[in-house]
Amino acid sequence: MIKQVGPTEIKEKHKFTCHCGGVELELSLPNGIDKPRRCDCSICRRKGAVVASVKLDGIKIVKGKELLKLYTFNTHTAKHYFCSECGIYTHHQRRSDPSEYGYNVGCLEGVNPFDLGDVVTNGGVNHPADR
């Protein structure tokens, strides 16, 4: 669990925004950033985000719910959300664990994901649910 990224302390309730600020979320991160990773599946390769996990009830939409758009593909199990104004991927309901959201670490207020250093890459091309 990561409680500090660069100069930013990860708060128990941390503000989270898209690029334009139209979408604002509050994430419940009592243990800090949990399981930061990248994925090599077709969509994650393209978006390039570092993601971490939070339980479904750990995300509260503060504003901009009407701006969030949903994208699904392949099995349509994972639900990927992005801001319809600025296009930033914010979060997704995970395919490998539907009780969690994966969220874009770069959207956490004050956090530069490059300050995390090396981040593990999970194998989404050969997804565990496909076995």
Disulfide bonds with the S-S distance in Angstrom:
none
